[in-house]
Amino acid sequence: MEIMAIQVKDVMGRVAIAVLKEASFGDIIGAMKRYAVGSVTVIDADRWPVGVVSEDDLLLKETDQVRHSVSIFESRRSRQEREKAAGVTAVQLMTTPAITVTPGTPVREAARLMHDKHIKQLPVIDPATGRIVGTVHQRDVLRVFTRPAAELEAEIRGLLPDLGAFTVEIDGGVVTIGGHVTWNSRAIALVETIRGVEGVVDVVSGITYDQQDLMIVPPLM
């Protein structure tokens, strides 16, 4: 049975939370409050994402950065932050580039991007036009990992070669799989297959085997 990866289009919001490059500081704050988000995508006249303005970008206004005198020893990052703190429009305040996904992006990949980049939402773009078509939030992604246990078990059992030969227990998205196979490689392959199911947080293997068919490489001395 083929695993059907849940995609961004299955969980995304159809509202594109975005402002134009010319949007003012007040416009940005208003959009964040209206949609209860911590960042907004900045788009150009063609609706192409060009950057993102986050609460962190806006908070630079409250720091001393903008009041500091310019120093010849100022780092590139400090200079960028000072210039951003002095900005009054979205294009001056934004961080670039905009990190985007498409409707066909697997949810796991979107979750990984959010984790790696420390962001809570991503603009979704049409892969053909590059225009923004929606937004996927961290809460949308996390919903995938709270699938009902019965639904998860049904999908997992559909991947097993012999339903009667395996036990499946699920607790908080953690799957404990028991059973017996002939080869060690088969046991490992089954665990990795289950690990790839959307909504599975981790897999604890209790699968035993008769024969070791994998080469064990000794550690280098």
C-alpha positions as a Markdown table, in Angstrom:
| # | Residue | x | y | z |
|---|---|---|---|---|
| 1 | Met | 0.0 | 0.0 | 0.0 |
| 2 | Glu | 1.4 | 3.4 | -1.0 |
| 3 | Ile | 1.7 | 6.1 | 1.8 |
| 4 | Met | -0.2 | 9.2 | 0.8 |
| 5 | Ala | 1.7 | 12.1 | 2.3 |
| 6 | Ile | -0.5 | 14.8 | 3.7 |
| 7 | Gln | 0.2 | 18.0 | 1.8 |
| 8 | Val | 0.0 | 21.7 | 2.7 |
| 9 | Lys | -3.2 | 22.1 | 0.6 |
| 10 | Asp | -4.9 | 19.7 | 3.0 |
| 11 | Val | -4.4 | 21.9 | 6.0 |
| 12 | Met | -3.7 | 25.5 | 4.7 |
| 13 | Gly | -5.8 | 28.5 | 5.2 |
| 14 | Arg | -7.1 | 30.1 | 1.9 |
| 15 | Val | -6.6 | 33.6 | 3.2 |
| 16 | Ala | -3.3 | 35.2 | 2.2 |
| 17 | Ile | -2.1 | 37.2 | 5.2 |
| 18 | Ala | -0.1 | 39.8 | 3.4 |
| 19 | Val | 0.6 | 43.5 | 3.0 |
| 20 | Leu | 1.9 | 45.5 | 0.0 |
| 21 | Lys | 5.5 | 46.8 | 0.1 |
| 22 | Glu | 4.2 | 50.3 | 0.6 |
| 23 | Ala | 2.1 | 49.4 | 3.7 |
| 24 | Ser | 2.8 | 51.6 | 6.7 |
| 25 | Phe | 3.9 | 50.5 | 10.2 |
| 26 | Gly | 0.3 | 51.1 | 11.3 |
| 27 | Asp | -1.1 | 49.0 | 8.5 |
| 28 | Ile | 1.2 | 46.1 | 9.4 |
| 29 | Ile | 0.2 | 46.2 | 13.1 |
| 30 | Gly | -3.5 | 46.3 | 12.0 |
| 31 | Ala | -3.1 | 43.2 | 9.8 |
| 32 | Met | -1.4 | 41.3 | 12.6 |
| 33 | Lys | -4.1 | 42.2 | 15.1 |
| 34 | Arg | -6.9 | 41.4 | 12.6 |
| 35 | Tyr | -5.6 | 37.9 | 11.9 |
| 36 | Ala | -4.0 | 37.3 | 15.3 |
| 37 | Val | -0.6 | 36.4 | 13.8 |
| 38 | Gly | 2.9 | 37.3 | 14.6 |
| 39 | Ser | 4.1 | 38.1 | 11.1 |
| 40 | Val | 2.8 | 39.1 | 7.7 |
| 41 | Thr | 4.1 | 38.4 | 4.2 |
| 42 | Val | 5.1 | 41.4 | 2.1 |
| 43 | Ile | 4.0 | 41.2 | -1.6 |
| 44 | Asp | 4.7 | 43.3 | -4.6 |
| 45 | Ala | 2.0 | 44.5 | -7.0 |
| 46 | Asp | 1.9 | 41.1 | -8.8 |
| 47 | Arg | 1.2 | 39.3 | -5.4 |
| 48 | Trp | 4.7 | 37.7 | -5.4 |
| 49 | Pro | 6.1 | 37.4 | -1.9 |
| 50 | Val | 9.3 | 39.5 | -1.4 |
| 51 | Gly | 9.8 | 39.3 | 2.3 |
| 52 | Val | 8.2 | 38.9 | 5.8 |
| 53 | Val | 7.7 | 41.4 | 8.6 |
| 54 | Ser | 7.5 | 39.8 | 12.0 |
| 55 | Glu | 6.9 | 41.1 | 15.5 |
| 56 | Asp | 10.7 | 40.9 | 16.0 |
| 57 | Asp | 11.2 | 43.3 | 13.1 |
| 58 | Leu | 8.7 | 45.7 | 14.6 |
| 59 | Leu | 10.2 | 45.5 | 18.1 |
| 60 | Leu | 13.4 | 47.0 | 16.8 |
| 61 | Lys | 11.5 | 50.3 | 17.0 |
| 62 | Glu | 11.5 | 49.8 | 20.8 |
| 63 | Thr | 15.3 | 49.3 | 21.1 |
| 64 | Asp | 18.0 | 51.8 | 21.2 |
| 65 | Gln | 19.3 | 50.7 | 17.8 |
| 66 | Val | 17.7 | 53.6 | 16.0 |
| 67 | Arg | 19.2 | 56.2 | 18.4 |
| 68 | His | 22.7 | 54.9 | 18.3 |
| 69 | Ser | 25.3 | 56.9 | 16.5 |
| 70 | Val | 26.9 | 55.3 | 13.5 |
| 71 | Ser | 30.3 | 53.7 | 14.2 |
| 72 | Ile | 33.0 | 52.7 | 11.8 |
| 73 | Phe | 33.2 | 49.5 | 13.8 |
| 74 | Glu | 29.5 | 48.7 | 13.4 |
| 75 | Ser | 28.8 | 45.2 | 12.1 |
| 76 | Arg | 26.8 | 44.5 | 9.0 |
| 77 | Arg | 24.0 | 43.0 | 11.1 |
| 78 | Ser | 23.9 | 45.9 | 13.4 |
| 79 | Arg | 23.8 | 48.3 | 10.5 |
| 80 | Gln | 20.9 | 46.4 | 8.9 |
| 81 | Glu | 19.0 | 46.4 | 12.2 |
| 82 | Arg | 19.6 | 50.1 | 12.7 |
| 83 | Glu | 18.3 | 50.8 | 9.2 |
| 84 | Lys | 15.3 | 48.5 | 9.7 |
| 85 | Ala | 14.5 | 50.2 | 13.0 |
| 86 | Ala | 14.4 | 53.5 | 11.2 |
| 87 | Gly | 12.0 | 52.1 | 8.5 |
| 88 | Val | 8.4 | 53.2 | 8.2 |
| 89 | Thr | 7.1 | 50.9 | 5.4 |
| 90 | Ala | 6.9 | 47.2 | 4.9 |
| 91 | Val | 9.7 | 47.1 | 2.3 |
| 92 | Gln | 12.0 | 48.9 | 4.8 |
| 93 | Leu | 11.0 | 46.7 | 7.8 |
| 94 | Met | 10.9 | 43.3 | 6.1 |
| 95 | Thr | 13.3 | 40.4 | 6.4 |
| 96 | Thr | 14.2 | 38.8 | 3.1 |
| 97 | Pro | 13.9 | 36.4 | 1.3 |
| 98 | Ala | 10.4 | 35.2 | 2.0 |
| 99 | Ile | 10.4 | 31.5 | 2.9 |
| 100 | Thr | 7.5 | 29.9 | 1.0 |
| 101 | Val | 5.9 | 26.5 | 0.3 |
| 102 | Thr | 3.4 | 25.3 | -2.4 |
| 103 | Pro | 0.1 | 23.5 | -1.9 |
| 104 | Gly | 1.9 | 20.3 | -2.9 |
| 105 | Thr | 4.6 | 20.6 | -0.3 |
| 106 | Pro | 4.4 | 17.7 | 2.2 |
| 107 | Val | 3.3 | 18.9 | 5.7 |
| 108 | Arg | 6.4 | 17.2 | 7.2 |
| 109 | Glu | 8.6 | 19.5 | 5.1 |
| 110 | Ala | 6.6 | 22.6 | 6.1 |
| 111 | Ala | 7.0 | 21.6 | 9.7 |
| 112 | Arg | 10.7 | 21.1 | 9.3 |
| 113 | Leu | 11.0 | 24.6 | 7.7 |
| 114 | Met | 9.1 | 26.2 | 10.5 |
| 115 | His | 11.3 | 24.5 | 13.1 |
| 116 | Asp | 14.6 | 25.2 | 11.3 |
| 117 | Lys | 13.7 | 28.9 | 10.6 |
| 118 | His | 11.9 | 29.5 | 13.9 |
| 119 | Ile | 8.8 | 30.8 | 12.3 |
| 120 | Lys | 5.1 | 30.0 | 12.9 |
| 121 | Gln | 3.6 | 30.5 | 9.5 |
| 122 | Leu | 4.5 | 30.2 | 5.8 |
| 123 | Pro | 3.0 | 31.9 | 2.7 |
| 124 | Val | 1.7 | 29.4 | 0.2 |
| 125 | Ile | 2.4 | 30.2 | -3.4 |
| 126 | Asp | 1.1 | 28.9 | -6.7 |
| 127 | Pro | 4.0 | 27.0 | -8.3 |
| 128 | Ala | 3.0 | 28.1 | -11.7 |
| 129 | Thr | 2.6 | 31.9 | -11.1 |
| 130 | Gly | 4.6 | 32.4 | -7.9 |
| 131 | Arg | 1.7 | 34.4 | -6.5 |
| 132 | Ile | 0.5 | 34.0 | -2.9 |
| 133 | Val | -2.6 | 31.9 | -2.6 |
| 134 | Gly | -2.9 | 31.2 | 1.2 |
| 135 | Thr | -1.1 | 30.8 | 4.5 |
| 136 | Val | -0.2 | 27.7 | 6.5 |
| 137 | His | 0.2 | 28.1 | 10.2 |
| 138 | Gln | 2.1 | 26.1 | 12.8 |
| 139 | Arg | -1.2 | 25.1 | 14.4 |
| 140 | Asp | -2.4 | 23.7 | 11.0 |
| 141 | Val | 0.7 | 21.6 | 10.8 |
| 142 | Leu | 0.6 | 20.4 | 14.4 |
| 143 | Arg | -3.0 | 19.2 | 13.8 |
| 144 | Val | -1.6 | 16.4 | 11.6 |
| 145 | Phe | 0.3 | 15.0 | 14.5 |
| 146 | Thr | -2.9 | 14.7 | 16.6 |
| 147 | Arg | -4.7 | 12.2 | 14.3 |
| 148 | Pro | -7.0 | 9.8 | 16.1 |
| 149 | Ala | -5.3 | 6.6 | 17.2 |
| 150 | Ala | -7.9 | 4.4 | 15.4 |
| 151 | Glu | -7.2 | 6.3 | 12.1 |
| 152 | Leu | -3.5 | 5.9 | 12.6 |
| 153 | Glu | -3.8 | 2.2 | 13.4 |
| 154 | Ala | -5.9 | 1.5 | 10.4 |
| 155 | Glu | -3.3 | 3.1 | 8.0 |
| 156 | Ile | -0.4 | 1.3 | 9.7 |
| 157 | Arg | -2.1 | -2.1 | 9.5 |
| 158 | Gly | -2.7 | -1.5 | 5.9 |
| 159 | Leu | 1.0 | -1.3 | 5.4 |
| 160 | Leu | 1.8 | -4.6 | 7.2 |
| 161 | Pro | 2.3 | -7.8 | 5.1 |
| 162 | Asp | 0.4 | -10.1 | 7.5 |
| 163 | Leu | -2.1 | -8.4 | 9.7 |
| 164 | Gly | -2.4 | -11.3 | 12.2 |
| 165 | Ala | 1.4 | -11.5 | 12.7 |
| 166 | Phe | 1.8 | -8.0 | 14.2 |
| 167 | Thr | 0.6 | -6.1 | 17.2 |
| 168 | Val | 0.1 | -2.3 | 17.0 |
| 169 | Glu | -0.2 | 0.0 | 20.1 |
| 170 | Ile | -0.5 | 3.7 | 19.9 |
| 171 | Asp | 0.0 | 6.2 | 22.7 |
| 172 | Gly | 0.3 | 10.0 | 21.9 |
| 173 | Gly | 1.4 | 9.3 | 18.4 |
| 174 | Val | 4.1 | 6.9 | 19.5 |
| 175 | Val | 3.6 | 3.5 | 17.8 |
| 176 | Thr | 4.8 | 0.3 | 19.5 |
| 177 | Ile | 5.0 | -2.5 | 16.9 |
| 178 | Gly | 5.4 | -6.2 | 17.8 |
| 179 | Gly | 5.8 | -9.3 | 15.7 |
| 180 | His | 8.2 | -11.7 | 14.0 |
| 181 | Val | 9.9 | -11.7 | 10.6 |
| 182 | Thr | 12.6 | -13.8 | 9.0 |
| 183 | Trp | 15.2 | -11.2 | 8.3 |
| 184 | Asn | 16.5 | -8.2 | 10.3 |
| 185 | Ser | 16.4 | -6.0 | 7.2 |
| 186 | Arg | 12.7 | -6.6 | 7.0 |
| 187 | Ala | 12.1 | -5.6 | 10.6 |
| 188 | Ile | 14.0 | -2.3 | 10.0 |
| 189 | Ala | 12.2 | -1.6 | 6.7 |
| 190 | Leu | 8.8 | -2.1 | 8.4 |
| 191 | Val | 9.7 | 0.3 | 11.2 |
| 192 | Glu | 10.9 | 3.0 | 8.7 |
| 193 | Thr | 7.7 | 2.6 | 6.7 |
| 194 | Ile | 5.6 | 3.1 | 9.8 |
| 195 | Arg | 7.7 | 6.1 | 10.8 |
| 196 | Gly | 6.9 | 7.7 | 7.5 |
| 197 | Val | 3.1 | 7.7 | 8.2 |
| 198 | Glu | 1.7 | 11.2 | 8.8 |
| 199 | Gly | 0.9 | 11.6 | 12.4 |
| 200 | Val | 3.4 | 9.1 | 13.8 |
| 201 | Val | 5.7 | 10.8 | 16.3 |
| 202 | Asp | 8.0 | 7.9 | 16.9 |
| 203 | Val | 8.2 | 4.1 | 16.6 |
| 204 | Val | 9.2 | 1.6 | 19.2 |
| 205 | Ser | 10.1 | -1.7 | 17.7 |
| 206 | Gly | 9.4 | -5.0 | 19.3 |
| 207 | Ile | 9.8 | -7.0 | 16.1 |
| 208 | Thr | 12.0 | -10.0 | 16.4 |
| 209 | Tyr | 13.7 | -11.9 | 13.6 |
| 210 | Asp | 15.4 | -15.2 | 12.8 |
| 211 | Gln | 18.4 | -14.2 | 10.7 |
| 212 | Gln | 20.8 | -11.3 | 10.5 |
| 213 | Asp | 21.3 | -10.3 | 6.9 |
| 214 | Leu | 22.9 | -6.9 | 7.5 |
| 215 | Met | 26.6 | -6.3 | 7.6 |
| 216 | Ile | 27.8 | -4.9 | 10.8 |
| 217 | Val | 30.8 | -2.6 | 10.3 |
| 218 | Pro | 33.1 | -2.5 | 13.4 |
| 219 | Pro | 33.9 | 1.0 | 14.7 |
| 220 | Leu | 37.1 | 2.6 | 13.5 |
| 221 | Met | 40.0 | 2.4 | 15.9 |
